[in-house]
Amino acid sequence: MAAAVEQQQPSRLTPPLSPLSPPPSSPATIRSPSPIEFDAFPLVNENPPIRALTASQYYLIHETYYTTPLPNDLFPWLHGIDVPRHRGLTVVQAEELLRSQLVGSVMPTDILDYGDPEDPDNNYSARSFLKIMDTEGINLRNFKIQVAKYATISDIIVYGENGLNENVLNIAKQMAWAQQNFREENPNILEYEVFVIVEPFSLFEEEYPELVAVDSQGIIHNKIDFSEQEREEMRILTSASEISTNVWLGNTQDVPISNGLDPLNPADSAISLIDDNPHQFYVCIESHDVAEIPDKDTLCFITEQLAQIPQSRIPIDDIVHLDCISTGLGFNTPDVFDFAITRLLDLCEFISDQTNNFGHKILIYCTDGYTETSLFALTYLMLHENLSLPQAYLKLQKIRSFFVYPHDVDTLTRIEKCIFERKGISEDETSRQEEFPWFYSNVFFEGSFPSRILPFLYLGNLNHACNASMLKSLGITHVLSVGEDSRLDNKDFEVQYLNNLFDDGIDSLWNHLDSCVNFIERARILNGKILIHCRVGVSRSATITIAYIMRHLGYSLISSYLFVRARRLN
């Protein structure tokens, strides 16, 4: 019998006078296929059946549920495979407020189909779950359907800002009717339950603050800002470092900017000496794809201007800011290429003159600190240090990570040829190809090295693993092949190959993690270097890398994930 909420009849919606004993082994109960154990929770509504939970009971259920491993067949189903016999947990905020939200809660509109409001037959008892159309079939990246799908195999807990009231109960009824309608269409699934939390949200704020996502004032709590943390990891990874005498590579945040302090104020002046320009850069050059490189006359004028600045300390406002190209994509004709490369090499010679003859420090930077500066940095190393392109690759790699897009490899090769001609160096292609086969004659080289996650640990793709001469140049001694056979010679590398481990959402890495982590650790102890790879290098092999970071550095899952993500360049 449905309960009505009236002031003169509060008993049906009034919480029990004494706290309920904790449900037996929550959420084993919540996951149990047997409905008998749900009798431990009193009914607040009979048809459809709605059961009561206290805040303390919800806390126990939440803690146990989120520390219990999920079944292996759940993940594939969330992306479009057979329905598992699983008892999940979905938490729903009845009012759809921007405040008073529990961690992990969703809104009714996230999981219920409210139908046509003008339809006279559209009532609570006809409510159903959102229909998820798997038009793409099995799609391992199909995350947008997961909340609504998971609700169909979950016990549902509904709560409100003020505890149990008519609105909370009505939403709970709609959830229960949606479950009943879904079960009629799918008779083989488990019977799921609907609960309501009878106590107000304020009790969670007082006694269980770790379960609060947004408090009653609308302030966000316990939030992990992945984007912000990833940016910070990237900033640390790509912060300014010296790649050649007085030439530094960095990111946007390394650019000296005025802090607005008054230089006539002694206290402000002292702070300025520390904060404004710690590396004492005289020139900052930003690499980006729409840059206009300064011509030779401009560079001569800048040289004269810089010569007038005292050597002790350059004022912030006197720092020279220039632009430089980051890619060769716009070089559509030989004339355009020759024009751009002539200016690029003139700029490199200007840098060499300023850094070596005047001792001025120069910063080359881009937004992320590694992508758009790579072509410029490699060009400078080739010109200034008389290096071939692969030699420049290896030198820069020893100092800091960088990334070159495949389409820019040809541009760099043409730049290398221009540098040889400018310096009057005769090319010996045969000798260079013999010395650096991984670069000049290997079909697997795509333009960049695998990503260096730790000094001894690289994460990459199958093409990286198949380029044996490149691995040797990087000093790699061990290779962990996750589901993809690199066919490396065991005489050259110690290889561990996880066979029949496909990226299909079905094959589990769980039983392989210990052996993989131990293999990586053995490489480290032997002072070796290891490449971990799968086909693309972002899923299976990244998972194992994250697991190792958790073990080796003692980081949490989230910190390990962000640590690896920031270092898995592009």
Buried (B, 14 or more C-beta within 10 A) or exposed (E): EEBEBEEEEEEBBEBEEEEBEBBEEBBBBBBBEEEEBBEBBEBBBEEBBBBBBBBBBBBBBBBBBEEEEEEEBBBBBBBBBEBBEBBBBBBBBBBEBEBBBBBEBBBBEBBBBEEEEEEEEEEBEBBBBBEBEEEEEBBBEBEEBBBBBBBBBBBBBBBBBBBBBEBBBBBBBBBBBBBBBBBEEEEEBBEBBBBBBBBBBBBBBEEBEEBBBBBBEEEEBEEEEEEEBBBBBBBEBBBBEBBBEBBBBBBBBBBBEBEEBEEEEEEBEEEBEEEBBEBBBBBBBBBBEEBEBBEEEBBEEBBEEBEEBEEEEBEBEEBBEBBBBBBBEEBEEEEEBEEBBBBBBBBBBBBBEBBBEBEBBBBBBBBBBBBBBBBBBBBBBBBBBEBBBBBBBBBBBEBBBBBBBEEBBEBBEBBBBBBBEEEEEEEEEEEBBEBBBBBBEBEBBBBBBBBBBBEBBBBBBBBBBBBBBBBEBBEBBBBBBBBBEBEBEEEBBBBBBBEEBEBEBEBEBEEBBEEBBEBBBBBBEEEBBBBBBBBBBBBBBBBBBBBBBBBBEEBEEEBBBBBBBBBBBE
